[in-house]
């Protein structure tokens, strides 16, 4: 089982350290963060400018849905 875990982690680009299985059957492992910052994932370079960013269509849609939900809660709540 440890070998299968090592083989699966080998495909991951992040640095990962796997320790031996404990007497309780637990495997301890560490993994370095390897993701873009959220601001980079939710934006792209502005198409009409050489610098600056705009939100992606997906992140804008999520923001609109959140605002609609918030507005709906305000309409329903008394007061």
PyMOL Python script that loads the backbone (N, CA, C, O; Angstrom):
from pymol import cmd

cmd.read_pdbstr("""\
ATOM      1  N   UNK A   1       0.811  -1.180   0.000  1.00  0.00           N
ATOM      2  CA  UNK A   1       0.000   0.000   0.000  1.00  0.00           C
ATOM      3  C   UNK A   1       0.864   1.257   0.000  1.00  0.00           C
ATOM      4  O   UNK A   1       0.555   2.224  -0.697  1.00  0.00           O
ATOM      5  N   UNK A   2       1.946   1.248   0.780  1.00  0.00           N
ATOM      6  CA  UNK A   2       2.847   2.394   0.783  1.00  0.00           C
ATOM      7  C   UNK A   2       3.422   2.622  -0.606  1.00  0.00           C
ATOM      8  O   UNK A   2       3.565   3.764  -1.043  1.00  0.00           O
ATOM      9  N   UNK A   3       3.751   1.548  -1.294  1.00  0.00           N
ATOM     10  CA  UNK A   3       4.327   1.668  -2.633  1.00  0.00           C
ATOM     11  C   UNK A   3       3.336   2.338  -3.576  1.00  0.00           C
ATOM     12  O   UNK A   3       3.731   3.178  -4.383  1.00  0.00           O
ATOM     13  N   UNK A   4       2.057   1.983  -3.489  1.00  0.00           N
ATOM     14  CA  UNK A   4       1.037   2.584  -4.350  1.00  0.00           C
ATOM     15  C   UNK A   4       0.913   4.076  -4.060  1.00  0.00           C
ATOM     16  O   UNK A   4       0.748   4.870  -4.986  1.00  0.00           O
ATOM     17  N   UNK A   5       0.990   4.471  -2.789  1.00  0.00           N
ATOM     18  CA  UNK A   5       0.921   5.879  -2.430  1.00  0.00           C
ATOM     19  C   UNK A   5       2.130   6.631  -2.978  1.00  0.00           C
ATOM     20  O   UNK A   5       1.991   7.720  -3.535  1.00  0.00           O
ATOM     21  N   UNK A   6       3.310   6.050  -2.819  1.00  0.00           N
ATOM     22  CA  UNK A   6       4.522   6.675  -3.366  1.00  0.00           C
ATOM     23  C   UNK A   6       4.412   6.841  -4.881  1.00  0.00           C
ATOM     24  O   UNK A   6       4.773   7.887  -5.422  1.00  0.00           O
ATOM     25  N   UNK A   7       3.917   5.818  -5.559  1.00  0.00           N
ATOM     26  CA  UNK A   7       3.774   5.898  -7.015  1.00  0.00           C
ATOM     27  C   UNK A   7       2.771   6.970  -7.434  1.00  0.00           C
ATOM     28  O   UNK A   7       2.994   7.685  -8.411  1.00  0.00           O
ATOM     29  N   UNK A   8       1.669   7.082  -6.696  1.00  0.00           N
ATOM     30  CA  UNK A   8       0.653   8.086  -7.023  1.00  0.00           C
ATOM     31  C   UNK A   8       1.185   9.496  -6.796  1.00  0.00           C
ATOM     32  O   UNK A   8       0.909  10.401  -7.584  1.00  0.00           O
ATOM     33  N   UNK A   9       1.946   9.684  -5.721  1.00  0.00           N
ATOM     34  CA  UNK A   9       2.483  11.010  -5.395  1.00  0.00           C
ATOM     35  C   UNK A   9       3.576  11.416  -6.375  1.00  0.00           C
ATOM     36  O   UNK A   9       3.808  12.607  -6.586  1.00  0.00           O
ATOM     37  N   UNK A  10       4.233  10.461  -6.961  1.00  0.00           N
ATOM     38  CA  UNK A  10       5.317  10.751  -7.898  1.00  0.00           C
ATOM     39  C   UNK A  10       4.838  11.610  -9.073  1.00  0.00           C
ATOM     40  O   UNK A  10       5.614  12.389  -9.627  1.00  0.00           O
ATOM     41  N   UNK A  11       3.557  11.470  -9.456  1.00  0.00           N
ATOM     42  CA  UNK A  11       3.012  12.252 -10.573  1.00  0.00           C
ATOM     43  C   UNK A  11       2.699  13.688 -10.175  1.00  0.00           C
ATOM     44  O   UNK A  11       2.533  14.553 -11.035  1.00  0.00           O
ATOM     45  N   UNK A  12       2.619  13.945  -8.863  1.00  0.00           N
ATOM     46  CA  UNK A  12       2.287  15.280  -8.361  1.00  0.00           C
ATOM     47  C   UNK A  12       3.506  16.185  -8.480  1.00  0.00           C
ATOM     48  O   UNK A  12       4.621  15.771  -8.161  1.00  0.00           O
ATOM     49  N   UNK A  13       3.300  17.413  -8.937  1.00  0.00           N
ATOM     50  CA  UNK A  13       4.418  18.333  -9.100  1.00  0.00           C
ATOM     51  C   UNK A  13       4.866  18.946  -7.779  1.00  0.00           C
ATOM     52  O   UNK A  13       5.990  19.438  -7.679  1.00  0.00           O
ATOM     53  N   UNK A  14       4.016  18.924  -6.778  1.00  0.00           N
ATOM     54  CA  UNK A  14       4.373  19.496  -5.484  1.00  0.00           C
ATOM     55  C   UNK A  14       5.341  18.577  -4.751  1.00  0.00           C
ATOM     56  O   UNK A  14       5.316  17.359  -4.924  1.00  0.00           O
ATOM     57  N   UNK A  15       6.186  19.176  -3.938  1.00  0.00           N
ATOM     58  CA  UNK A  15       7.117  18.400  -3.138  1.00  0.00           C
ATOM     59  C   UNK A  15       6.355  17.710  -2.024  1.00  0.00           C
ATOM     60  O   UNK A  15       5.656  18.361  -1.247  1.00  0.00           O
ATOM     61  N   UNK A  16       6.486  16.400  -1.943  1.00  0.00           N
ATOM     62  CA  UNK A  16       5.743  15.621  -0.957  1.00  0.00           C
ATOM     63  C   UNK A  16       6.700  14.705  -0.211  1.00  0.00           C
ATOM     64  O   UNK A  16       7.594  14.105  -0.808  1.00  0.00           O
ATOM     65  N   UNK A  17       6.506  14.603   1.098  1.00  0.00           N
ATOM     66  CA  UNK A  17       7.311  13.704   1.922  1.00  0.00           C
ATOM     67  C   UNK A  17       6.356  12.745   2.608  1.00  0.00           C
ATOM     68  O   UNK A  17       5.414  13.173   3.275  1.00  0.00           O
ATOM     69  N   UNK A  18       6.594  11.455   2.449  1.00  0.00           N
ATOM     70  CA  UNK A  18       5.743  10.425   3.042  1.00  0.00           C
ATOM     71  C   UNK A  18       6.575   9.631   4.041  1.00  0.00           C
ATOM     72  O   UNK A  18       7.647   9.123   3.714  1.00  0.00           O
ATOM     73  N   UNK A  19       6.065   9.534   5.260  1.00  0.00           N
ATOM     74  CA  UNK A  19       6.744   8.758   6.298  1.00  0.00           C
ATOM     75  C   UNK A  19       6.165   7.353   6.332  1.00  0.00           C
ATOM     76  O   UNK A  19       5.172   7.069   5.663  1.00  0.00           O
ATOM     77  N   UNK A  20       6.768   6.497   7.093  1.00  0.00           N
ATOM     78  CA  UNK A  20       6.288   5.108   7.188  1.00  0.00           C
ATOM     79  C   UNK A  20       4.930   5.033   7.884  1.00  0.00           C
ATOM     80  O   UNK A  20       4.530   5.947   8.605  1.00  0.00           O
ATOM     81  N   UNK A  21       4.242   3.937   7.652  1.00  0.00           N
ATOM     82  CA  UNK A  21       2.960   3.696   8.305  1.00  0.00           C
ATOM     83  C   UNK A  21       3.198   3.441   9.796  1.00  0.00           C
ATOM     84  O   UNK A  21       4.082   2.675  10.178  1.00  0.00           O
ATOM     85  N   UNK A  22       2.391   4.097  10.621  1.00  0.00           N
ATOM     86  CA  UNK A  22       2.535   3.950  12.079  1.00  0.00           C
ATOM     87  C   UNK A  22       1.955   2.605  12.513  1.00  0.00           C
ATOM     88  O   UNK A  22       1.279   1.937  11.731  1.00  0.00           O
ATOM     89  N   UNK A  23       2.219   2.210  13.753  1.00  0.00           N
ATOM     90  CA  UNK A  23       1.624   0.973  14.270  1.00  0.00           C
ATOM     91  C   UNK A  23       0.092   1.014  14.260  1.00  0.00           C
ATOM     92  O   UNK A  23      -0.558  -0.031  14.292  1.00  0.00           O
ATOM     93  N   UNK A  24      -0.480   2.217  14.216  1.00  0.00           N
ATOM     94  CA  UNK A  24      -1.937   2.362  14.173  1.00  0.00           C
ATOM     95  C   UNK A  24      -2.491   2.320  12.750  1.00  0.00           C
ATOM     96  O   UNK A  24      -3.700   2.431  12.549  1.00  0.00           O
ATOM     97  N   UNK A  25      -1.608   2.160  11.763  1.00  0.00           N
ATOM     98  CA  UNK A  25      -2.042   2.096  10.371  1.00  0.00           C
ATOM     99  C   UNK A  25      -2.206   3.452   9.712  1.00  0.00           C
ATOM    100  O   UNK A  25      -2.835   3.551   8.658  1.00  0.00           O
ATOM    101  N   UNK A  26      -1.650   4.505  10.312  1.00  0.00           N
ATOM    102  CA  UNK A  26      -1.758   5.850   9.757  1.00  0.00           C
ATOM    103  C   UNK A  26      -0.500   6.211   8.985  1.00  0.00           C
ATOM    104  O   UNK A  26       0.604   5.830   9.373  1.00  0.00           O
ATOM    105  N   UNK A  27      -0.665   6.940   7.903  1.00  0.00           N
ATOM    106  CA  UNK A  27       0.466   7.407   7.120  1.00  0.00           C
ATOM    107  C   UNK A  27       0.547   8.916   7.276  1.00  0.00           C
ATOM    108  O   UNK A  27      -0.432   9.624   7.039  1.00  0.00           O
ATOM    109  N   UNK A  28       1.708   9.403   7.673  1.00  0.00           N
ATOM    110  CA  UNK A  28       1.903  10.843   7.796  1.00  0.00           C
ATOM    111  C   UNK A  28       2.607  11.337   6.550  1.00  0.00           C
ATOM    112  O   UNK A  28       3.576  10.740   6.082  1.00  0.00           O
ATOM    113  N   UNK A  29       2.095  12.450   6.017  1.00  0.00           N
ATOM    114  CA  UNK A  29       2.733  13.007   4.833  1.00  0.00           C
ATOM    115  C   UNK A  29       2.622  14.519   4.847  1.00  0.00           C
ATOM    116  O   UNK A  29       1.697  15.080   5.434  1.00  0.00           O
ATOM    117  N   UNK A  30       3.569  15.173   4.200  1.00  0.00           N
ATOM    118  CA  UNK A  30       3.535  16.618   4.050  1.00  0.00           C
ATOM    119  C   UNK A  30       3.538  16.917   2.558  1.00  0.00           C
ATOM    120  O   UNK A  30       4.070  16.148   1.758  1.00  0.00           O
ATOM    121  N   UNK A  31       2.937  18.042   2.200  1.00  0.00           N
ATOM    122  CA  UNK A  31       2.881  18.422   0.789  1.00  0.00           C
ATOM    123  C   UNK A  31       3.023  19.930   0.719  1.00  0.00           C
ATOM    124  O   UNK A  31       2.309  20.658   1.409  1.00  0.00           O
ATOM    125  N   UNK A  32       3.940  20.401  -0.110  1.00  0.00           N
ATOM    126  CA  UNK A  32       4.111  21.842  -0.240  1.00  0.00           C
ATOM    127  C   UNK A  32       2.982  22.415  -1.082  1.00  0.00           C
ATOM    128  O   UNK A  32       2.496  21.775  -2.014  1.00  0.00           O
ATOM    129  N   UNK A  33       2.577  23.618  -0.743  1.00  0.00           N
ATOM    130  CA  UNK A  33       1.510  24.283  -1.500  1.00  0.00           C
ATOM    131  C   UNK A  33       2.022  24.567  -2.909  1.00  0.00           C
ATOM    132  O   UNK A  33       3.145  25.040  -3.085  1.00  0.00           O
ATOM    133  N   UNK A  34       1.207  24.281  -3.894  1.00  0.00           N
ATOM    134  CA  UNK A  34       1.659  24.448  -5.273  1.00  0.00           C
ATOM    135  C   UNK A  34       0.538  25.041  -6.118  1.00  0.00           C
ATOM    136  O   UNK A  34       0.371  24.665  -7.278  1.00  0.00           O
ATOM    137  N   UNK A  35      -0.213  25.946  -5.558  1.00  0.00           N
ATOM    138  CA  UNK A  35      -1.325  26.534  -6.295  1.00  0.00           C
ATOM    139  C   UNK A  35      -1.060  28.011  -6.511  1.00  0.00           C
ATOM    140  O   UNK A  35      -0.328  28.649  -5.754  1.00  0.00           O
ATOM    141  N   UNK A  36      -1.670  28.538  -7.557  1.00  0.00           N
ATOM    142  CA  UNK A  36      -1.583  29.966  -7.800  1.00  0.00           C
ATOM    143  C   UNK A  36      -2.365  30.693  -6.716  1.00  0.00           C
ATOM    144  O   UNK A  36      -3.317  30.143  -6.162  1.00  0.00           O
ATOM    145  N   UNK A  37      -1.974  31.914  -6.412  1.00  0.00           N
ATOM    146  CA  UNK A  37      -2.797  32.698  -5.496  1.00  0.00           C
ATOM    147  C   UNK A  37      -4.205  32.870  -6.065  1.00  0.00           C
ATOM    148  O   UNK A  37      -4.399  32.892  -7.280  1.00  0.00           O
ATOM    149  N   UNK A  38      -5.171  32.991  -5.175  1.00  0.00           N
ATOM    150  CA  UNK A  38      -6.566  33.081  -5.600  1.00  0.00           C
ATOM    151  C   UNK A  38      -6.788  34.235  -6.565  1.00  0.00           C
ATOM    152  O   UNK A  38      -7.560  34.103  -7.514  1.00  0.00           O
ATOM    153  N   UNK A  39      -6.128  35.358  -6.342  1.00  0.00           N
ATOM    154  CA  UNK A  39      -6.308  36.515  -7.230  1.00  0.00           C
ATOM    155  C   UNK A  39      -5.912  36.170  -8.662  1.00  0.00           C
ATOM    156  O   UNK A  39      -6.538  36.652  -9.606  1.00  0.00           O
ATOM    157  N   UNK A  40      -4.892  35.349  -8.835  1.00  0.00           N
ATOM    158  CA  UNK A  40      -4.470  34.959 -10.181  1.00  0.00           C
ATOM    159  C   UNK A  40      -5.427  33.956 -10.801  1.00  0.00           C
ATOM    160  O   UNK A  40      -5.639  33.972 -12.014  1.00  0.00           O
ATOM    161  N   UNK A  41      -6.018  33.068  -9.974  1.00  0.00           N
ATOM    162  CA  UNK A  41      -6.948  32.071 -10.511  1.00  0.00           C
ATOM    163  C   UNK A  41      -8.257  32.699 -10.947  1.00  0.00           C
ATOM    164  O   UNK A  41      -8.927  32.172 -11.835  1.00  0.00           O
ATOM    165  N   UNK A  42      -8.638  33.825 -10.332  1.00  0.00           N
ATOM    166  CA  UNK A  42      -9.946  34.438 -10.588  1.00  0.00           C
ATOM    167  C   UNK A  42      -9.869  35.622 -11.536  1.00  0.00           C
ATOM    168  O   UNK A  42     -10.865  36.319 -11.731  1.00  0.00           O
ATOM    169  N   UNK A  43      -8.718  35.863 -12.124  1.00  0.00           N
ATOM    170  CA  UNK A  43      -8.597  37.003 -13.024  1.00  0.00           C
ATOM    171  C   UNK A  43      -7.720  36.635 -14.219  1.00  0.00           C
ATOM    172  O   UNK A  43      -7.038  35.609 -14.228  1.00  0.00           O
ATOM    173  N   UNK A  44      -7.761  37.497 -15.212  1.00  0.00           N
ATOM    174  CA  UNK A  44      -6.909  37.315 -16.390  1.00  0.00           C
ATOM    175  C   UNK A  44      -6.453  38.693 -16.845  1.00  0.00           C
ATOM    176  O   UNK A  44      -6.997  39.704 -16.401  1.00  0.00           O
ATOM    177  N   UNK A  45      -5.472  38.742 -17.714  1.00  0.00           N
ATOM    178  CA  UNK A  45      -4.984  40.015 -18.216  1.00  0.00           C
ATOM    179  C   UNK A  45      -6.081  40.708 -19.000  1.00  0.00           C
ATOM    180  O   UNK A  45      -6.792  40.076 -19.782  1.00  0.00           O
ATOM    181  N   UNK A  46      -6.217  42.005 -18.791  1.00  0.00           N
ATOM    182  CA  UNK A  46      -7.249  42.773 -19.492  1.00  0.00           C
ATOM    183  C   UNK A  46      -6.982  42.712 -20.998  1.00  0.00           C
ATOM    184  O   UNK A  46      -5.862  42.978 -21.432  1.00  0.00           O
ATOM    185  N   UNK A  47      -8.003  42.365 -21.806  1.00  0.00           N
ATOM    186  CA  UNK A  47      -7.779  42.179 -23.234  1.00  0.00           C
ATOM    187  C   UNK A  47      -7.421  43.466 -23.983  1.00  0.00           C
ATOM    188  O   UNK A  47      -6.728  43.407 -24.999  1.00  0.00           O
ATOM    189  N   UNK A  48      -7.874  44.613 -23.507  1.00  0.00           N
ATOM    190  CA  UNK A  48      -7.635  45.861 -24.235  1.00  0.00           C
ATOM    191  C   UNK A  48      -6.426  46.622 -23.699  1.00  0.00           C
ATOM    192  O   UNK A  48      -6.122  47.712 -24.184  1.00  0.00           O
ATOM    193  N   UNK A  49      -5.751  46.077 -22.730  1.00  0.00           N
ATOM    194  CA  UNK A  49      -4.619  46.779 -22.132  1.00  0.00           C
ATOM    195  C   UNK A  49      -3.418  45.853 -22.036  1.00  0.00           C
ATOM    196  O   UNK A  49      -3.555  44.630 -22.038  1.00  0.00           O
ATOM    197  N   UNK A  50      -2.249  46.453 -21.954  1.00  0.00           N
ATOM    198  CA  UNK A  50      -1.048  45.643 -21.802  1.00  0.00           C
ATOM    199  C   UNK A  50      -0.794  45.298 -20.341  1.00  0.00           C
ATOM    200  O   UNK A  50       0.030  44.436 -20.035  1.00  0.00           O
ATOM    201  N   UNK A  51      -1.495  45.967 -19.450  1.00  0.00           N
ATOM    202  CA  UNK A  51      -1.378  45.667 -18.023  1.00  0.00           C
ATOM    203  C   UNK A  51      -2.766  45.797 -17.406  1.00  0.00           C
ATOM    204  O   UNK A  51      -3.686  46.334 -18.022  1.00  0.00           O
ATOM    205  N   UNK A  52      -2.896  45.314 -16.224  1.00  0.00           N
ATOM    206  CA  UNK A  52      -4.197  45.317 -15.565  1.00  0.00           C
ATOM    207  C   UNK A  52      -4.871  43.969 -15.719  1.00  0.00           C
ATOM    208  O   UNK A  52      -4.529  43.179 -16.599  1.00  0.00           O
ATOM    209  N   UNK A  53      -5.834  43.720 -14.847  1.00  0.00           N
ATOM    210  CA  UNK A  53      -6.534  42.452 -14.866  1.00  0.00           C
ATOM    211  C   UNK A  53      -8.031  42.674 -14.778  1.00  0.00           C
ATOM    212  O   UNK A  53      -8.490  43.709 -14.295  1.00  0.00           O
ATOM    213  N   UNK A  54      -8.776  41.707 -15.242  1.00  0.00           N
ATOM    214  CA  UNK A  54     -10.228  41.692 -15.121  1.00  0.00           C
ATOM    215  C   UNK A  54     -10.629  40.333 -14.564  1.00  0.00           C
ATOM    216  O   UNK A  54      -9.893  39.356 -14.704  1.00  0.00           O
ATOM    217  N   UNK A  55     -11.791  40.274 -13.935  1.00  0.00           N
ATOM    218  CA  UNK A  55     -12.277  39.002 -13.407  1.00  0.00           C
ATOM    219  C   UNK A  55     -12.646  38.070 -14.553  1.00  0.00           C
ATOM    220  O   UNK A  55     -13.070  38.514 -15.620  1.00  0.00           O
ATOM    221  N   UNK A  56     -12.478  36.781 -14.317  1.00  0.00           N
ATOM    222  CA  UNK A  56     -12.915  35.805 -15.314  1.00  0.00           C
ATOM    223  C   UNK A  56     -14.437  35.751 -15.297  1.00  0.00           C
ATOM    224  O   UNK A  56     -15.074  36.191 -14.340  1.00  0.00           O
ATOM    225  N   UNK A  57     -15.010  35.209 -16.361  1.00  0.00           N
ATOM    226  CA  UNK A  57     -16.470  35.089 -16.438  1.00  0.00           C
ATOM    227  C   UNK A  57     -16.995  34.238 -15.288  1.00  0.00           C
ATOM    228  O   UNK A  57     -18.046  34.536 -14.721  1.00  0.00           O
ATOM    229  N   UNK A  58     -16.267  33.182 -14.943  1.00  0.00           N
ATOM    230  CA  UNK A  58     -16.697  32.307 -13.861  1.00  0.00           C
ATOM    231  C   UNK A  58     -16.709  33.027 -12.524  1.00  0.00           C
ATOM    232  O   UNK A  58     -17.668  32.898 -11.763  1.00  0.00           O
ATOM    233  N   UNK A  59     -15.648  33.791 -12.222  1.00  0.00           N
ATOM    234  CA  UNK A  59     -15.612  34.473 -10.928  1.00  0.00           C
ATOM    235  C   UNK A  59     -16.648  35.590 -10.874  1.00  0.00           C
ATOM    236  O   UNK A  59     -17.203  35.856  -9.808  1.00  0.00           O
ATOM    237  N   UNK A  60     -16.918  36.243 -11.989  1.00  0.00           N
ATOM    238  CA  UNK A  60     -17.959  37.275 -12.014  1.00  0.00           C
ATOM    239  C   UNK A  60     -19.335  36.648 -11.802  1.00  0.00           C
ATOM    240  O   UNK A  60     -20.166  37.214 -11.092  1.00  0.00           O
ATOM    241  N   UNK A  61     -19.586  35.489 -12.407  1.00  0.00           N
ATOM    242  CA  UNK A  61     -20.868  34.809 -12.241  1.00  0.00           C
ATOM    243  C   UNK A  61     -21.073  34.403 -10.787  1.00  0.00           C
ATOM    244  O   UNK A  61     -22.171  34.556 -10.252  1.00  0.00           O
ATOM    245  N   UNK A  62     -20.042  33.892 -10.148  1.00  0.00           N
ATOM    246  CA  UNK A  62     -20.136  33.505  -8.742  1.00  0.00           C
ATOM    247  C   UNK A  62     -20.439  34.719  -7.874  1.00  0.00           C
ATOM    248  O   UNK A  62     -21.244  34.638  -6.945  1.00  0.00           O
ATOM    249  N   UNK A  63     -19.796  35.843  -8.175  1.00  0.00           N
ATOM    250  CA  UNK A  63     -20.053  37.061  -7.406  1.00  0.00           C
ATOM    251  C   UNK A  63     -21.502  37.523  -7.563  1.00  0.00           C
ATOM    252  O   UNK A  63     -22.125  37.948  -6.590  1.00  0.00           O
ATOM    253  N   UNK A  64     -22.038  37.445  -8.775  1.00  0.00           N
ATOM    254  CA  UNK A  64     -23.423  37.848  -9.018  1.00  0.00           C
ATOM    255  C   UNK A  64     -24.382  36.942  -8.243  1.00  0.00           C
ATOM    256  O   UNK A  64     -25.336  37.425  -7.635  1.00  0.00           O
ATOM    257  N   UNK A  65     -24.133  35.645  -8.264  1.00  0.00           N
ATOM    258  CA  UNK A  65     -24.999  34.708  -7.530  1.00  0.00           C
ATOM    259  C   UNK A  65     -24.959  35.017  -6.037  1.00  0.00           C
ATOM    260  O   UNK A  65     -25.998  35.021  -5.377  1.00  0.00           O
ATOM    261  N   UNK A  66     -23.770  35.274  -5.503  1.00  0.00           N
ATOM    262  CA  UNK A  66     -23.659  35.610  -4.077  1.00  0.00           C
ATOM    263  C   UNK A  66     -24.433  36.881  -3.751  1.00  0.00           C
ATOM    264  O   UNK A  66     -25.117  36.943  -2.729  1.00  0.00           O
ATOM    265  N   UNK A  67     -24.334  37.895  -4.607  1.00  0.00           N
ATOM    266  CA  UNK A  67     -25.068  39.140  -4.372  1.00  0.00           C
ATOM    267  C   UNK A  67     -26.572  38.916  -4.427  1.00  0.00           C
ATOM    268  O   UNK A  67     -27.314  39.508  -3.643  1.00  0.00           O
ATOM    269  N   UNK A  68     -27.034  38.067  -5.347  1.00  0.00           N
ATOM    270  CA  UNK A  68     -28.466  37.762  -5.435  1.00  0.00           C
ATOM    271  C   UNK A  68     -28.956  37.036  -4.188  1.00  0.00           C
ATOM    272  O   UNK A  68     -30.035  37.329  -3.673  1.00  0.00           O
ATOM    273  N   UNK A  69     -28.166  36.097  -3.711  1.00  0.00           N
ATOM    274  CA  UNK A  69     -28.532  35.370  -2.487  1.00  0.00           C
ATOM    275  C   UNK A  69     -28.589  36.333  -1.312  1.00  0.00           C
ATOM    276  O   UNK A  69     -29.526  36.285  -0.515  1.00  0.00           O
ATOM    277  N   UNK A  70     -27.598  37.205  -1.198  1.00  0.00           N
ATOM    278  CA  UNK A  70     -27.577  38.180  -0.117  1.00  0.00           C
ATOM    279  C   UNK A  70     -28.787  39.108  -0.207  1.00  0.00           C
ATOM    280  O   UNK A  70     -29.415  39.403   0.809  1.00  0.00           O
ATOM    281  N   UNK A  71     -29.116  39.565  -1.400  1.00  0.00           N
ATOM    282  CA  UNK A  71     -30.277  40.434  -1.579  1.00  0.00           C
ATOM    283  C   UNK A  71     -31.564  39.694  -1.215  1.00  0.00           C
ATOM    284  O   UNK A  71     -32.464  40.280  -0.614  1.00  0.00           O
ATOM    285  N   UNK A  72     -31.658  38.428  -1.569  1.00  0.00           N
ATOM    286  CA  UNK A  72     -32.827  37.621  -1.226  1.00  0.00           C
ATOM    287  C   UNK A  72     -32.997  37.466   0.273  1.00  0.00           C
ATOM    288  O   UNK A  72     -34.118  37.500   0.780  1.00  0.00           O
ATOM    289  N   UNK A  73     -31.898  37.295   0.982  1.00  0.00           N
ATOM    290  CA  UNK A  73     -31.966  37.175   2.438  1.00  0.00           C
ATOM    291  C   UNK A  73     -32.404  38.495   3.068  1.00  0.00           C
ATOM    292  O   UNK A  73     -33.136  38.501   4.057  1.00  0.00           O
ATOM    293  N   UNK A  74     -31.968  39.584   2.512  1.00  0.00           N
ATOM    294  CA  UNK A  74     -32.356  40.901   3.057  1.00  0.00           C
ATOM    295  C   UNK A  74     -33.840  41.162   2.833  1.00  0.00           C
ATOM    296  O   UNK A  74     -34.493  41.792   3.665  1.00  0.00           O
ATOM    297  N   UNK A  75     -34.377  40.680   1.714  1.00  0.00           N
ATOM    298  CA  UNK A  75     -35.803  40.866   1.417  1.00  0.00           C
ATOM    299  C   UNK A  75     -36.669  40.066   2.380  1.00  0.00           C
ATOM    300  O   UNK A  75     -37.744  40.513   2.779  1.00  0.00           O
ATOM    301  N   UNK A  76     -36.192  38.876   2.753  1.00  0.00           N
ATOM    302  CA  UNK A  76     -36.983  37.969   3.585  1.00  0.00           C
ATOM    303  C   UNK A  76     -36.881  38.350   5.056  1.00  0.00           C
ATOM    304  O   UNK A  76     -37.870  38.263   5.783  1.00  0.00           O
ATOM    305  N   UNK A  77     -35.697  38.773   5.506  1.00  0.00           N
ATOM    306  CA  UNK A  77     -35.541  39.046   6.935  1.00  0.00           C
ATOM    307  C   UNK A  77     -36.300  40.297   7.369  1.00  0.00           C
ATOM    308  O   UNK A  77     -36.327  41.313   6.675  1.00  0.00           O
ATOM    309  N   UNK A  78     -36.911  40.181   8.538  1.00  0.00           N
ATOM    310  CA  UNK A  78     -37.644  41.350   9.056  1.00  0.00           C
ATOM    311  C   UNK A  78     -36.657  42.422   9.513  1.00  0.00           C
ATOM    312  O   UNK A  78     -35.603  42.134  10.079  1.00  0.00           O
ATOM    313  N   UNK A  79     -37.026  43.615   9.254  1.00  0.00           N
ATOM    314  CA  UNK A  79     -36.353  44.644   9.718  1.00  0.00           C
ATOM    315  C   UNK A  79     -35.431  45.568   9.790  1.00  0.00           C
ATOM    316  O   UNK A  79     -35.432  46.369  10.725  1.00  0.00           O
TER     317      UNK A  79
END
""", "prot")
cmd.dss("prot")
cmd.show_as("cartoon", "prot")
cmd.util.cbc("prot")
cmd.orient("prot")
